[in-house]
Amino acid sequence: MSPDIADEPTAAPIRPRSVDLGIYAIFVHCAFSVAGALLTLPYHDEFVRRLHEQYPKNSTADIHRAAASGPAIFFALVLAVIYIVLAKFIRDGKNWARWIYAAMAVVLFQDVFRITSVFSKLYPFAMGLAVSLSALASIASLALLFLRTSNPYFRKPGVQRMSLGAMLRPRTSATAAARERAAGGVRRTGTGAADGGGAGGGPGGSGGSGGSEPTVNLQKGTDRTAPAGTTPPVDPRRPRAKSRKSAEQ
């Protein structure tokens, strides 16, 4: 007897190369993000001067508060830790982690929109380059994690992806197809039963009738069979037999 298939351990899905590359891109994104924050230390004075030029209406206190290196470095480190934790869950195939990372990179912190920072007059060249490379790595990670080759890795086993055509297909056609399949199954079942009944009525299949044989009517002009224990039909064209008394006379 074969062992139960349900008791056998299920093989872990193979992680595509695109997912691994997407995770590496997340690490690169975190590295350049922290590097851009650390560069505020040597370029602090130049950064403050550029902020004064871009925002002349702001006070000096606000400018120095915006250019403070400590909060920038702390925020970059915390964000990098969050991204690394999400990368761990992404590596394990958690689809929710992939979507959270995409929402943070695109909507919440808008990392992907800072790719032109290297050309901005707000940052010194080194800081702008680090921010642009961080944004480029973020875009690359999202593209790799949402490739067609990466999507099956984040799908639960046994769950098939519904295509857009199947979602937009009218329910009437699906119902008609289901009815047609059911009717085809009934026709196949009826054909099989008829074949089985025909085979049982052959020379070796008389067990189902209890061993009785049909009575054959041998009257002239007829070719009928009657079940056992019943009176065969009388032909109205056949003359009636005379009684014994009339025959003796």
C-alpha positions as CSV (number, residue, x, y, z in Angstrom):
1,M,0.0,0.0,0.0
2,S,1.4,3.4,-1.0
3,P,2.1,5.9,1.8
4,D,-0.1,8.9,2.3
5,I,1.0,11.7,0.1
6,A,-0.2,14.4,2.5
7,D,2.2,13.1,5.2
8,E,5.2,13.7,3.0
9,P,7.1,17.0,3.6
10,T,6.6,19.6,0.9
11,A,9.7,20.8,-0.8
12,A,10.6,24.5,-0.3
13,P,10.1,26.7,-3.4
14,I,13.3,27.7,-5.2
15,R,14.1,31.4,-4.8
16,P,14.6,33.0,-8.2
17,R,17.8,34.8,-9.0
18,S,15.8,38.0,-9.5
19,V,14.6,38.0,-5.9
20,D,18.2,37.6,-4.7
21,L,19.3,40.5,-6.8
22,G,16.4,42.6,-5.5
23,I,17.5,41.9,-2.0
24,Y,21.0,42.9,-2.8
25,A,19.7,46.1,-4.3
26,I,17.9,46.9,-1.0
27,F,21.2,46.6,0.9
28,V,22.8,48.9,-1.6
29,H,20.0,51.4,-1.2
30,C,20.4,51.3,2.6
31,A,24.2,51.8,2.3
32,F,24.0,54.8,0.0
33,S,21.2,56.3,2.1
34,V,23.3,56.1,5.3
35,A,26.4,57.4,3.3
36,G,24.4,60.4,2.2
37,A,23.4,61.2,5.8
38,L,27.0,60.8,7.0
39,L,28.2,63.2,4.3
40,T,26.3,66.0,6.1
41,L,29.2,66.1,8.6
42,P,32.0,67.2,6.3
43,Y,29.7,69.3,4.0
44,H,27.7,70.9,6.8
45,D,28.7,74.5,6.1
46,E,28.3,74.2,2.3
47,F,24.9,72.5,2.8
48,V,23.8,75.4,5.1
49,R,24.9,78.0,2.5
50,R,23.0,76.2,-0.2
51,L,19.9,76.1,2.0
52,H,20.1,79.8,2.5
53,E,20.3,80.4,-1.2
54,Q,17.3,78.1,-2.0
55,Y,15.1,79.3,0.9
56,P,16.0,82.9,1.7
57,K,12.8,83.6,3.5
58,N,13.5,81.0,6.2
59,S,15.3,82.0,9.4
60,T,18.8,81.0,10.3
61,A,17.6,78.8,13.1
62,D,15.3,76.8,10.7
63,I,18.1,76.4,8.2
64,H,20.5,75.0,10.8
65,R,17.8,72.8,12.2
66,A,17.2,71.4,8.7
67,A,20.9,70.8,8.1
68,A,21.6,69.1,11.4
69,S,23.7,66.0,10.9
70,G,22.6,64.1,14.0
71,P,18.8,63.7,13.2
72,A,19.6,62.9,9.6
73,I,22.0,60.2,10.5
74,F,19.7,58.7,13.1
75,F,16.7,58.7,10.7
76,A,18.8,57.1,8.0
77,L,20.0,54.3,10.3
78,V,16.5,53.6,11.6
79,L,15.1,53.4,8.0
80,A,18.0,51.2,7.0
81,V,17.2,48.7,9.8
82,I,13.5,48.7,8.8
83,Y,14.5,48.0,5.2
84,I,16.8,45.2,6.2
85,V,14.1,43.5,8.3
86,L,11.7,43.7,5.4
87,A,14.4,42.2,3.1
88,K,14.7,39.2,5.5
89,F,10.9,38.6,5.1
90,I,11.1,39.2,1.4
91,R,13.8,36.5,1.2
92,D,11.5,34.1,3.0
93,G,8.8,34.7,0.4
94,K,6.4,37.0,2.3
95,N,4.4,38.9,-0.2
96,W,3.2,41.4,2.4
97,A,6.8,42.5,3.1
98,R,7.4,43.1,-0.6
99,W,4.3,45.4,-0.8
100,I,5.2,47.3,2.4
101,Y,8.7,47.9,1.1
102,A,7.2,49.2,-2.2
103,A,4.8,51.5,-0.3
104,M,7.6,52.9,1.8
105,A,10.0,53.5,-1.1
106,V,7.4,55.0,-3.4
107,V,4.7,56.7,-1.3
108,L,5.9,57.2,2.2
109,F,9.5,58.4,1.8
110,Q,9.6,58.8,-2.0
111,D,13.1,57.4,-2.4
112,V,12.6,56.6,-6.0
113,F,11.9,60.3,-6.9
114,R,15.3,61.5,-5.7
115,I,17.3,60.1,-8.6
116,T,18.0,63.6,-10.0
117,S,19.5,64.8,-6.7
118,V,23.0,64.8,-8.2
119,F,21.9,67.7,-10.5
120,S,20.2,69.6,-7.7
121,K,21.6,72.9,-6.4
122,L,20.5,72.0,-2.9
123,Y,23.1,69.3,-2.2
124,P,26.8,69.3,-2.6
125,F,28.0,67.0,-5.4
126,A,29.0,64.1,-3.1
127,M,25.8,64.2,-1.1
128,G,23.7,64.5,-4.3
129,L,25.5,61.6,-5.9
130,A,24.9,59.4,-2.8
131,V,21.2,60.2,-2.7
132,S,20.9,59.6,-6.5
133,L,22.6,56.2,-6.2
134,S,20.3,55.3,-3.3
135,A,17.3,56.1,-5.4
136,L,18.6,54.2,-8.4
137,A,19.1,51.1,-6.1
138,S,15.6,51.5,-4.8
139,I,14.2,51.5,-8.3
140,A,16.2,48.5,-9.3
141,S,15.1,46.6,-6.2
142,L,11.4,47.2,-6.9
143,A,11.8,46.2,-10.6
144,L,13.5,43.0,-9.7
145,L,11.1,42.0,-6.9
146,F,8.1,42.6,-9.1
147,L,9.4,40.8,-12.2
148,R,7.2,38.1,-13.7
149,T,9.9,35.5,-12.7
150,S,9.7,36.7,-9.1
151,N,6.0,36.7,-8.6
152,P,5.5,32.9,-8.3
153,Y,7.9,32.8,-5.4
154,F,5.6,35.1,-3.3
155,R,2.5,33.1,-4.2
156,K,1.1,30.5,-1.8
157,P,1.4,26.9,-2.9
158,G,-1.7,25.7,-4.8
159,V,-3.1,29.2,-5.4
160,Q,-3.2,30.0,-9.1
161,R,-3.2,33.6,-10.3
162,M,-6.4,34.6,-12.0
163,S,-5.9,36.3,-15.3
164,L,-7.5,39.6,-16.2
165,G,-9.5,37.8,-19.0
166,A,-11.0,35.4,-16.5
167,M,-12.0,38.2,-14.1
168,L,-13.7,40.1,-16.9
169,R,-15.4,37.1,-18.5
170,P,-19.2,37.1,-18.1
171,R,-20.6,34.7,-15.5
172,T,-23.2,33.4,-18.0
173,S,-20.5,31.9,-20.2
174,A,-18.8,30.3,-17.3
175,T,-22.1,28.8,-16.1
176,A,-22.9,27.5,-19.5
177,A,-19.5,25.8,-19.8
178,A,-20.0,24.2,-16.4
179,R,-23.4,22.9,-17.5
180,E,-21.9,21.6,-20.7
181,R,-19.2,19.7,-18.8
182,A,-21.9,18.3,-16.4
183,A,-24.0,17.1,-19.4
184,G,-21.0,15.5,-21.0
185,G,-20.3,13.6,-17.8
186,V,-24.0,12.4,-17.7
187,R,-23.8,11.2,-21.3
188,R,-20.6,9.3,-20.7
189,T,-22.1,7.7,-17.6
190,G,-25.3,6.6,-19.5
191,T,-23.2,5.2,-22.3
192,G,-21.1,3.2,-19.9
193,A,-24.2,1.8,-18.2
194,A,-25.8,0.8,-21.5
195,D,-22.6,-1.0,-22.5
196,G,-22.5,-2.8,-19.2
197,G,-26.1,-3.9,-19.6
198,G,-25.6,-5.1,-23.1
199,A,-22.6,-7.2,-22.0
200,G,-24.6,-8.7,-19.1
201,G,-27.3,-9.9,-21.4
202,G,-24.9,-12.2,-23.4
203,P,-24.5,-15.9,-23.1
204,G,-22.5,-15.6,-19.9
205,G,-24.5,-12.8,-18.4
206,S,-27.8,-14.5,-17.5
207,G,-27.1,-14.4,-13.7
208,G,-28.8,-11.0,-13.4
209,S,-32.2,-12.3,-14.7
210,G,-32.4,-15.1,-12.1
211,G,-31.7,-17.9,-14.6
212,S,-35.1,-17.5,-16.4
213,E,-35.2,-17.4,-20.2
214,P,-37.8,-15.5,-22.3
215,T,-40.7,-17.5,-23.9
216,V,-40.7,-17.4,-27.7
217,N,-44.0,-17.1,-29.5
218,L,-43.8,-19.3,-32.6
219,Q,-47.2,-18.4,-34.0
220,K,-47.4,-17.8,-37.7
221,G,-46.6,-14.3,-38.8
222,T,-45.3,-13.2,-35.5
223,D,-41.8,-13.0,-34.0
224,R,-42.3,-12.0,-30.4
225,T,-40.8,-12.8,-27.1
226,A,-42.6,-12.8,-23.9
227,P,-41.1,-13.0,-20.4
228,A,-41.3,-16.2,-18.4
229,G,-44.5,-16.8,-16.6
230,T,-46.7,-14.8,-18.9
231,T,-49.2,-15.9,-21.5
232,P,-48.1,-15.3,-25.1
233,P,-50.5,-13.0,-27.1
234,V,-53.1,-14.7,-29.3
235,D,-53.1,-13.9,-33.0
236,P,-56.7,-12.8,-33.9
237,R,-56.3,-14.1,-37.5
238,R,-55.9,-17.7,-36.3
239,P,-59.1,-19.7,-36.3
240,R,-60.3,-21.0,-33.0
241,A,-60.0,-24.8,-32.3
242,K,-63.2,-26.8,-32.3
243,S,-64.3,-28.3,-29.0
244,R,-63.8,-32.0,-28.4
245,K,-67.5,-32.7,-28.5
246,S,-67.9,-31.2,-31.9
247,A,-65.0,-33.1,-33.2
248,E,-66.5,-36.5,-32.0
249,Q,-69.7,-35.7,-33.9
